[in-house]
């Protein structure tokens, strides 16, 4: 097993980010905007709830 795979250009954070962005762009049209928006807003609500919980002093 290669120990220094992270030093290769194809595994750089920029290359991985570009691949993820391309994959997400290709998946979105096939799933439809309704599902995409639902998942997006659900994630936003989760994050907002956690931030609100931390700010109010109630930690879960």
C-alpha positions in Angstrom: 0.0 0.0 0.0 1.2 3.4 -0.9 1.9 5.6 2.1 2.4 8.9 0.4 -0.7 9.0 -1.9 -1.6 12.4 -0.5 1.5 14.0 -2.1 0.2 13.1 -5.6 -1.5 15.9 -7.6 -4.6 13.8 -8.3 -5.3 13.6 -4.5 -4.7 17.3 -3.7 -7.6 19.1 -2.0 -8.2 21.2 -5.1 -8.5 18.1 -7.3 -10.8 16.3 -4.9 -12.9 19.4 -4.5 -13.2 19.8 -8.3 -14.3 16.1 -8.7 -16.9 16.5 -5.9 -18.2 19.6 -7.5 -18.5 17.9 -10.9 -20.2 14.9 -9.4 -22.7 17.1 -7.6 -23.4 19.0 -10.7 -24.1 15.9 -12.7 -26.3 14.3 -10.0 -28.5 17.4 -9.4 -30.3 17.3 -12.8 -31.1 13.6 -12.5 -32.6 13.9 -9.0 -34.6 17.0 -9.7 -34.6 20.4 -8.1 -37.3 19.5 -5.6 -35.3 16.8 -3.9 -32.1 18.9 -4.1 -33.9 21.9 -2.4 -35.4 19.7 0.2 -32.1 18.3 1.2 -30.4 21.7 1.1 -33.0 23.3 3.4 -33.1 20.4 5.7 -29.4 20.7 6.2 -29.7 24.5 6.7 -32.4 23.9 9.4 -30.2 21.4 11.2 -27.2 23.8 11.2 -29.4 26.7 12.3 -30.8 24.6 15.1 -27.4 23.6 16.4 -26.2 27.2 16.3 -29.3 28.4 18.1 -28.9 25.7 20.7 -25.3 26.6 21.4 -26.1 30.3 21.6 -29.0 29.8 24.0 -26.8 27.7 26.2 -28.7 24.4 25.8 -26.3 21.9 24.4 -27.6 18.5 23.1 
